[in-house]
Amino acid sequence: MTVRDLIQHLEEYDEDTEVRLMSQENWPFEYSIKGVVHNDLFPDDEDEYEEDEPRPEPPPPMVYLVEGSQLCYGNKVAWECC
C-alpha cells in the first residue's frame, strides 16, 4: 500500500474517527497507533562496512505505522473486507 492508497481509503471517513491497527488474522488484536515514521529517520549502516567493501543500495522511501498499546481482541472479518 502506498501513502496515496492509504489517503484514498481514509478520505471516506470523518476526520475525528479513531485509527487503530489490527494484526494476526488467526488470533486478531487491535492496537493503538503510537506514531508514523519515515525510514529516512533510521540511521544508515555506514559504520558496518570497510572502505573497500561494496555498500548495498539504500532502501526505497517507506512510511511505518508504529504499533502502540494492545487495546482489545479484534475481529477476523476485517481480513474479509480487504
N, CA, C and O of each residue as an XYZ file, in Angstrom:
328
protein
N       0.849     -1.170      0.000
C       0.000      0.000      0.000
C       0.898      1.238      0.000
O       1.921      1.273      0.684
N       0.514      2.232     -0.759
C       1.264      3.486     -0.794
C       0.550      4.532      0.063
O      -0.583      4.323      0.497
N       1.219      5.651      0.300
C       0.597      6.756      1.032
C      -0.658      7.215      0.289
O      -1.683      7.491      0.912
N      -0.579      7.295     -1.035
C      -1.750      7.697     -1.837
C      -2.919      6.738     -1.605
O      -4.053      7.173     -1.406
N      -2.637      5.422     -1.632
C      -3.689      4.422     -1.400
C      -4.314      4.615     -0.018
O      -5.537      4.600      0.123
N      -3.475      4.795      0.991
C      -3.968      4.951      2.358
C      -4.836      6.196      2.488
O      -5.892      6.156      3.121
N      -4.395      7.299      1.892
C      -5.186      8.539      1.934
C      -6.542      8.321      1.269
O      -7.566      8.762      1.790
N      -6.554      7.645      0.127
C      -7.820      7.394     -0.566
C      -8.769      6.553      0.293
O      -9.972      6.810      0.324
N      -8.234      5.563      0.979
C      -9.074      4.738      1.855
C      -9.639      5.559      3.015
O     -10.795      5.381      3.398
N      -8.836      6.443      3.564
C      -9.250      7.191      4.748
C     -10.155      8.376      4.433
O     -10.864      8.855      5.319
N     -10.148      8.859      3.194
C     -10.948     10.033      2.832
C     -12.441      9.839      3.048
O     -13.164     10.815      3.250
N     -12.917      8.601      3.010
C     -14.363      8.370      3.160
C     -14.834      8.444      4.605
O     -16.038      8.385      4.855
N     -13.916      8.572      5.567
C     -14.277      8.598      6.987
C     -14.164     10.007      7.563
O     -13.386     10.831      7.083
N     -14.951     10.262      8.595
C     -14.881     11.528      9.324
C     -13.472     11.700      9.889
O     -12.859     10.734     10.345
N     -12.965     12.922      9.859
C     -11.594     13.187     10.316
C     -11.371     12.879     11.788
O     -10.228     12.684     12.201
N     -12.420     12.830     12.588
C     -12.282     12.553     14.022
C     -12.404     11.066     14.358
O     -12.381     10.700     15.533
N     -12.534     10.202     13.343
C     -12.636      8.768     13.570
C     -11.282      8.228     14.038
O     -10.247      8.514     13.435
N     -11.303      7.445     15.119
C     -10.066      6.862     15.646
C      -9.508      5.846     14.657
O     -10.264      5.110     14.023
N      -8.186      5.806     14.528
C      -7.499      4.849     13.669
C      -6.763      3.862     14.556
O      -6.034      4.258     15.466
N      -6.954      2.570     14.289
C      -6.271      1.506     15.021
C      -5.606      0.573     14.024
O      -5.871      0.625     12.822
N      -4.749     -0.270     14.541
C      -4.079     -1.292     13.742
C      -4.597     -2.646     14.197
O      -4.612     -2.935     15.393
N      -5.023     -3.482     13.250
C      -5.447     -4.837     13.604
C      -4.414     -5.798     13.032
O      -4.017     -5.673     11.873
N      -3.977     -6.760     13.848
C      -2.970     -7.707     13.386
C      -3.362     -9.126     13.760
O      -4.275     -9.348     14.554
N      -2.647    -10.088     13.166
C      -2.785    -11.513     13.444
C      -4.158    -12.042     13.057
O      -5.045    -12.171     13.901
N      -4.324    -12.342     11.791
C      -5.618    -12.786     11.272
C      -6.202    -13.971     12.048
O      -7.409    -14.008     12.290
N      -5.376    -14.927     12.439
C      -5.910    -16.114     13.117
C      -6.271    -15.873     14.578
O      -7.096    -16.599     15.134
N      -5.676    -14.882     15.201
C      -5.980    -14.528     16.596
C      -5.880    -13.008     16.680
O      -4.917    -12.483     17.240
N      -6.876    -12.286     16.123
C      -6.737    -10.834     15.936
C      -6.741    -10.012     17.231
O      -7.457    -10.306     18.188
N      -5.922     -8.990     17.211
C      -5.865     -7.994     18.273
C      -5.920     -6.605     17.643
O      -5.474     -6.401     16.513
N      -6.472     -5.658     18.393
C      -6.473     -4.251     17.971
C      -5.425     -3.503     18.783
O      -5.277     -3.726     19.984
N      -4.705     -2.617     18.112
C      -3.663     -1.819     18.735
C      -3.888     -0.341     18.439
O      -4.416      0.022     17.388
N      -3.483      0.495     19.374
C      -3.425      1.924     19.067
C      -2.224      2.133     18.139
O      -1.375      1.253     17.999
N      -2.168      3.290     17.520
C      -1.021      3.638     16.685
C      -0.232      4.696     17.429
O      -0.737      5.781     17.719
N       1.005      4.368     17.733
C       1.860      5.281     18.502
C       2.346      6.444     17.649
O       2.494      7.565     18.136
N       2.593      6.166     16.369
C       3.087      7.234     15.522
C       3.316      6.776     14.092
O       3.037      5.634     13.727
N       3.831      7.695     13.302
C       4.160      7.460     11.898
C       5.612      7.878     11.709
O       6.005      8.976     12.104
N       6.409      6.998     11.103
C       7.845      7.255     10.962
C       8.270      6.971      9.525
O       7.843      5.984      8.926
N       9.106      7.835      8.982
C       9.680      7.639      7.650
C      11.060      7.013      7.820
O      11.794      7.362      8.744
N      11.410      6.093      6.931
C      12.694      5.403      7.084
C      13.911      6.295      6.871
O      15.031      5.855      7.133
N      13.738      7.525      6.409
C      14.903      8.411      6.321
C      15.374      8.855      7.713
O      16.450      9.438      7.848
N      14.572      8.578      8.742
C      14.985      8.879     10.116
C      15.840      7.773     10.717
O      16.452      7.964     11.769
N      15.888      6.614     10.056
C      16.675      5.497     10.560
C      18.157      5.752     10.266
O      18.502      6.268      9.204
N      19.019      5.391     11.201
C      20.450      5.583     10.930
C      20.901      4.670      9.789
O      20.395      3.560      9.623
N      21.855      5.160      9.014
C      22.381      4.295      7.962
C      23.420      3.349      8.568
O      23.828      3.508      9.719
N      23.826      2.394      7.795
C      24.752      1.375      8.272
C      26.183      1.649      7.814
O      26.967      0.714      7.649
N      26.527      2.897      7.610
C      27.856      3.254      7.104
C      28.974      2.641      7.934
O      29.983      2.206      7.379
N      28.814      2.597      9.248
C      29.882      2.114     10.125
C      30.093      0.607     10.024
O      31.095      0.098     10.526
N      29.193     -0.104      9.399
C      29.280     -1.563      9.334
C      30.118     -2.048      8.158
O      30.353     -3.251      8.044
N      30.573     -1.164      7.287
C      31.292     -1.572      6.086
C      32.708     -1.014      6.089
O      32.956      0.106      6.535
N      33.630     -1.827      5.578
C      35.005     -1.374      5.384
C      35.037     -0.444      4.179
O      34.116     -0.443      3.362
N      36.107      0.353      4.073
C      36.204      1.323      2.974
C      36.095      0.683      1.603
O      35.449      1.235      0.712
N      36.723     -0.482      1.420
C      36.749     -1.118      0.105
C      35.574     -2.074     -0.131
O      35.480     -2.680     -1.198
N      34.690     -2.212      0.841
C      33.537     -3.102      0.708
C      32.422     -2.414     -0.069
O      32.147     -1.233      0.145
N      31.779     -3.156     -0.973
C      30.624     -2.544     -1.659
C      29.461     -2.361     -0.688
O      29.232     -3.191      0.191
N      28.747     -1.279     -0.859
C      27.593     -0.998      0.002
C      26.312     -1.297     -0.772
O      26.222     -1.017     -1.968
N      25.336     -1.858     -0.094
C      24.065     -2.117     -0.794
C      23.349     -0.812     -1.116
O      23.601      0.229     -0.508
N      22.456     -0.901     -2.084
C      21.639      0.262     -2.429
C      20.773      0.635     -1.225
O      20.295     -0.249     -0.513
N      20.567      1.923     -0.991
C      19.675      2.299      0.117
C      18.257      1.833     -0.186
O      17.874      1.733     -1.352
N      17.472      1.548      0.854
C      16.092      1.111      0.622
C      15.252      2.248      0.042
O      15.581      3.420      0.229
N      14.181      1.911     -0.653
C      13.297      2.960     -1.167
C      12.601      3.655     -0.002
O      12.552      3.107      1.099
N      12.065      4.848     -0.225
C      11.345      5.543      0.841
C      10.164      4.706      1.334
O       9.420      4.136      0.536
N      10.001      4.639      2.661
C       8.897      3.897      3.274
C       8.391      4.643      4.496
O       9.148      5.321      5.191
N       7.095      4.504      4.741
C       6.457      5.071      5.926
C       5.963      3.908      6.772
O       5.366      2.966      6.250
N       6.209      3.967      8.080
C       5.795      2.921      9.006
C       4.757      3.456      9.985
O       4.913      4.545     10.539
N       3.692      2.676     10.193
C       2.757      2.943     11.273
C       3.305      2.180     12.467
O       3.453      0.959     12.406
N       3.603      2.875     13.541
C       4.248      2.263     14.698
C       3.178      1.819     15.698
O       2.349      2.616     16.137
N       3.214      0.538     16.046
C       2.252     -0.043     16.975
C       2.347      0.597     18.342
O       3.438      0.806     18.874
N       1.183      0.908     18.908
C       1.119      1.427     20.269
C       0.757      0.309     21.235
O       1.430     -0.721     21.270
N      -0.279      0.498     22.004
C      -0.703     -0.476     23.009
C      -1.757     -1.429     22.464
O      -2.572     -1.053     21.622
N      -1.734     -2.675     22.955
C      -2.802     -3.606     22.626
C      -4.052     -3.156     23.369
O      -4.019     -2.958     24.583
N      -5.159     -2.995     22.639
C      -6.381     -2.453     23.230
C      -7.429     -3.515     23.533
O      -8.062     -3.486     24.589
N      -7.615     -4.459     22.600
C      -8.654     -5.470     22.775
C      -8.498     -6.530     21.694
O      -7.626     -6.433     20.831
N      -9.355     -7.542     21.755
C      -9.380     -8.530     20.686
C      -9.961     -7.898     19.437
O     -10.808     -7.009     19.514
N      -9.498     -8.364     18.285
C     -10.014     -7.875     17.015
C     -11.078     -8.803     16.478
O     -11.640     -9.616     17.211
N     -11.353     -8.674     15.174
C     -12.388     -9.464     14.521
C     -11.841     -9.999     13.196
O     -11.341     -9.227     12.378
N     -11.933    -11.302     12.982
C     -11.415    -11.926     11.754
C     -12.081    -11.401     10.497
O     -11.507    -11.493      9.411
N     -13.271    -10.856     10.622
C     -13.997    -10.335      9.463
C     -13.203     -9.221      8.773
O     -13.367     -8.997      7.574
N     -12.349     -8.527      9.520
C     -11.566     -7.427      8.941
C     -10.782     -7.887      7.711
O     -10.661     -7.124      6.753
N     -10.252     -9.100      7.709
C      -9.461     -9.592      6.580
C     -10.341     -9.917      5.382
O      -9.866     -9.882      4.247
N     -11.597    -10.228      5.605
C     -12.522    -10.495      4.514
C     -12.931     -9.215      3.787
O     -13.384     -9.261      2.643
N     -12.770     -8.082      4.454
C     -13.201     -6.789      3.915
C     -12.120     -6.112      3.087
O     -12.389     -5.092      2.452
N     -10.924     -6.643      3.076
C      -9.814     -6.003      2.338
C      -9.745     -6.502      0.916
O      -8.878     -6.075      0.153
